[in-house]
Amino acid sequence: MPDNQQIRDRGVVIDEAFGNMQRWGLRIIVISAAAFVIGWSIGHVWMVLFPVSMALLVATVLAPPVTFLRSRSWPSGLAAAFVVVTFIAALVGVITILTPQVAGQAGPIAAQASSGLQKVRDWVTGEPLNLSDGQITRAIEALQDKLQSSASAISSGIFSTISTATSIIVNLVLVLMLTFFFVKDGHKFLPWINTLGGQRTGAHLTEVLGRVWDTLGGFIRTQTLVALIDAIIIGVGLWILGSPLAVPLAVITFFGGYIPIIGAFVSGAVAVLVTLVTNDYKDALIALVIVIAVQQLEGNVLSPMLQGKNMNLHPAVVLLSVTAGGSLFGITGAFLAVPVAASVAEIFRYVNERIDDSVSVLAPKEDARAAETLAGDD
């Protein structure tokens, strides 16, 4: 007769199951509470985190040329100042050239897109589709109102009030100053973290922060290149078709490229709708083919080839990240969503690697894959 302690009847199994559920339930509650506190804290210090985040993203682009100049015996301050001033001059030049065209055409673009939506409504409610007019009309009117309100906001300019203008100017100056300090002294940060954290913690922090920095830099640089290629191809295509709004639509496509999936879809839809009104349905179909071809080129060739392993995020993760960021923090959140998601993913990958390194070679094969690899290398 086996010992009673060794007998596992249904009551014991059910009790253990509820015990596991209790432990995991408490863990989920604690993790959710921690996430809520972190989100609450971010919301209350967002005015500080926003310029820091933007400065970090800009610094990832400007750091390589500063490092190059530093390797040529330039002082850090002089190299940083030269690169930042050059960047500001180039940015001001581009804005000076493009802003009048884009701002002046914001109203016409929205009006033409609204008219394009109306044409689409007339087509889908007529022969041969004969769809219901009610819901389509309400949806078209909602989109038209949104486009018109957006056009009014753009046409009237960002600086609608003194307080808004002051806030934007202060943030812009703060971002530029932080960018200068980041590119000037950023190379000293990781060694300082390594010293501060000690031999074990410092090494982990240095490694994971270095990976996050490389991921952010790779994302911004390659996404800029991808967005530029998309804008040039679509802009040239619209220009060949004779669209009078080819340049502002190309600019919209470029900036839309920084919001993966959603940005490309919205900017492409606007380009097709505007072409439908300014030209005819044949040119609109050609524009649609161009937009689809560019998006396929981006999704299947440019992004995989240029991004490589920098992002390594599933499209569903990207889409959900953009949706969540846009819902919580508007256009800024949509822009920052993918870099944040990529950084978090990189941290999880590092943690997973350390877990694999700690798994015993005697563990089940699926859990000991990294340990077996290490043992084989020895």
WOTA-V478108 format. One record per residue. N is the residue number from 1. RES is the residue in one letter. SS is DSSP state (alpha for helix, beta for strand, coil for the rest). Layout:
# WOTA-V478108
n-><N	N>
res-><RES	RES>
ss-><SS	SS>
This chain:
# WOTA-V478108
n-><1	2	3	4	5	6	7	8	9	10	11	12	13	14	15	16	17	18	19	20	21	22	23	24	25	26	27	28	29	30	31	32	33	34	35	36	37	38	39	40	41	42	43	44	45	46	47	48	49	50	51	52	53	54	55	56	57	58	59	60	61	62	63	64	65	66	67	68	69	70	71	72	73	74	75	76	77	78	79	80	81	82	83	84	85	86	87	88	89	90	91	92	93	94	95	96	97	98	99	100	101	102	103	104	105	106	107	108	109	110	111	112	113	114	115	116	117	118	119	120	121	122	123	124	125	126	127	128	129	130	131	132	133	134	135	136	137	138	139	140	141	142	143	144	145	146	147	148	149	150	151	152	153	154	155	156	157	158	159	160	161	162	163	164	165	166	167	168	169	170	171	172	173	174	175	176	177	178	179	180	181	182	183	184	185	186	187	188	189	190	191	192	193	194	195	196	197	198	199	200	201	202	203	204	205	206	207	208	209	210	211	212	213	214	215	216	217	218	219	220	221	222	223	224	225	226	227	228	229	230	231	232	233	234	235	236	237	238	239	240	241	242	243	244	245	246	247	248	249	250	251	252	253	254	255	256	257	258	259	260	261	262	263	264	265	266	267	268	269	270	271	272	273	274	275	276	277	278	279	280	281	282	283	284	285	286	287	288	289	290	291	292	293	294	295	296	297	298	299	300	301	302	303	304	305	306	307	308	309	310	311	312	313	314	315	316	317	318	319	320	321	322	323	324	325	326	327	328	329	330	331	332	333	334	335	336	337	338	339	340	341	342	343	344	345	346	347	348	349	350	351	352	353	354	355	356	357	358	359	360	361	362	363	364	365	366	367	368	369	370	371	372	373	374	375	376	377	378>
res-><M	P	D	N	Q	Q	I	R	D	R	G	V	V	I	D	E	A	F	G	N	M	Q	R	W	G	L	R	I	I	V	I	S	A	A	A	F	V	I	G	W	S	I	G	H	V	W	M	V	L	F	P	V	S	M	A	L	L	V	A	T	V	L	A	P	P	V	T	F	L	R	S	R	S	W	P	S	G	L	A	A	A	F	V	V	V	T	F	I	A	A	L	V	G	V	I	T	I	L	T	P	Q	V	A	G	Q	A	G	P	I	A	A	Q	A	S	S	G	L	Q	K	V	R	D	W	V	T	G	E	P	L	N	L	S	D	G	Q	I	T	R	A	I	E	A	L	Q	D	K	L	Q	S	S	A	S	A	I	S	S	G	I	F	S	T	I	S	T	A	T	S	I	I	V	N	L	V	L	V	L	M	L	T	F	F	F	V	K	D	G	H	K	F	L	P	W	I	N	T	L	G	G	Q	R	T	G	A	H	L	T	E	V	L	G	R	V	W	D	T	L	G	G	F	I	R	T	Q	T	L	V	A	L	I	D	A	I	I	I	G	V	G	L	W	I	L	G	S	P	L	A	V	P	L	A	V	I	T	F	F	G	G	Y	I	P	I	I	G	A	F	V	S	G	A	V	A	V	L	V	T	L	V	T	N	D	Y	K	D	A	L	I	A	L	V	I	V	I	A	V	Q	Q	L	E	G	N	V	L	S	P	M	L	Q	G	K	N	M	N	L	H	P	A	V	V	L	L	S	V	T	A	G	G	S	L	F	G	I	T	G	A	F	L	A	V	P	V	A	A	S	V	A	E	I	F	R	Y	V	N	E	R	I	D	D	S	V	S	V	L	A	P	K	E	D	A	R	A	A	E	T	L	A	G	D	D>
ss-><coil	coil	coil	alpha	alpha	alpha	coil	coil	coil	alpha	alpha	alpha	alpha	alpha	alpha	alpha	alpha	alpha	alpha	alpha	alpha	alpha	alpha	alpha	alpha	alpha	alpha	alpha	alpha	alpha	alpha	alpha	alpha	alpha	alpha	alpha	alpha	alpha	alpha	alpha	alpha	alpha	alpha	alpha	coil	alpha	alpha	alpha	alpha	alpha	alpha	alpha	alpha	alpha	alpha	alpha	alpha	alpha	alpha	alpha	alpha	alpha	alpha	alpha	alpha	alpha	alpha	alpha	alpha	alpha	alpha	coil	coil	coil	coil	alpha	alpha	alpha	alpha	alpha	alpha	alpha	alpha	alpha	alpha	alpha	alpha	alpha	alpha	alpha	alpha	alpha	alpha	alpha	alpha	alpha	alpha	alpha	alpha	alpha	alpha	alpha	alpha	alpha	alpha	alpha	alpha	alpha	alpha	alpha	alpha	alpha	alpha	alpha	alpha	alpha	alpha	alpha	alpha	alpha	alpha	alpha	alpha	alpha	alpha	coil	coil	coil	coil	coil	coil	coil	alpha	alpha	alpha	alpha	alpha	alpha	alpha	alpha	alpha	alpha	alpha	alpha	alpha	alpha	alpha	alpha	alpha	alpha	alpha	alpha	alpha	alpha	alpha	alpha	coil	coil	coil	coil	coil	alpha	alpha	alpha	alpha	alpha	alpha	alpha	alpha	alpha	alpha	alpha	alpha	alpha	alpha	alpha	alpha	alpha	alpha	alpha	alpha	alpha	alpha	alpha	alpha	alpha	alpha	alpha	alpha	alpha	alpha	alpha	alpha	alpha	alpha	alpha	alpha	alpha	alpha	alpha	alpha	alpha	alpha	alpha	alpha	alpha	alpha	alpha	alpha	alpha	alpha	alpha	alpha	alpha	alpha	alpha	alpha	alpha	alpha	alpha	alpha	alpha	alpha	alpha	alpha	alpha	alpha	alpha	alpha	alpha	alpha	alpha	alpha	alpha	alpha	alpha	alpha	alpha	alpha	alpha	coil	coil	coil	coil	coil	alpha	alpha	alpha	alpha	alpha	alpha	alpha	alpha	alpha	alpha	alpha	coil	coil	coil	coil	coil	alpha	alpha	alpha	alpha	alpha	alpha	alpha	alpha	alpha	alpha	alpha	alpha	alpha	alpha	alpha	alpha	alpha	coil	coil	alpha	alpha	alpha	alpha	alpha	alpha	alpha	alpha	alpha	alpha	alpha	alpha	alpha	alpha	alpha	alpha	alpha	alpha	alpha	alpha	alpha	alpha	alpha	alpha	alpha	alpha	alpha	coil	coil	coil	coil	coil	coil	coil	alpha	alpha	alpha	alpha	alpha	alpha	alpha	alpha	alpha	alpha	alpha	alpha	alpha	alpha	alpha	alpha	alpha	alpha	alpha	alpha	alpha	alpha	alpha	alpha	alpha	alpha	alpha	alpha	alpha	alpha	alpha	alpha	alpha	alpha	alpha	alpha	alpha	alpha	alpha	alpha	alpha	alpha	alpha	alpha	coil	coil	coil	coil	coil	coil	coil	coil	coil	coil	alpha	alpha	alpha	alpha	alpha	alpha	alpha	alpha	alpha	coil>
